[in-house]
């Protein structure tokens, strides 16, 4: 099962995924770095595949030969939202003291 990195909608895709495929809910490109198994904002070029070419627009469709649709339900956006919520909770507790 895969989900859109932007809106978390479950994706129903036909393989191979075409370059023009979009999430039916938010219209984000499916074949983009944000939905790729190798995308990781913490590593060089934000990609764990060392042979992949550098792609600047991570949320736009591309023709990367190494693209593999992410199969987990988590996304980069949801991880950042979790981190933001944790930071806000920390500062809320700090202000009460």
Buried (B, 14 or more C-beta within 10 A) or exposed (E): EBBBBBBBBEBEBEEEBEEEBBBEEEEBBBBBBBBBBBBBEEEEBBBBBEEBEEBEEBBEBBEBEBBEBBEEEEBBBBEEEEEEEEEEEEEEEEEEE
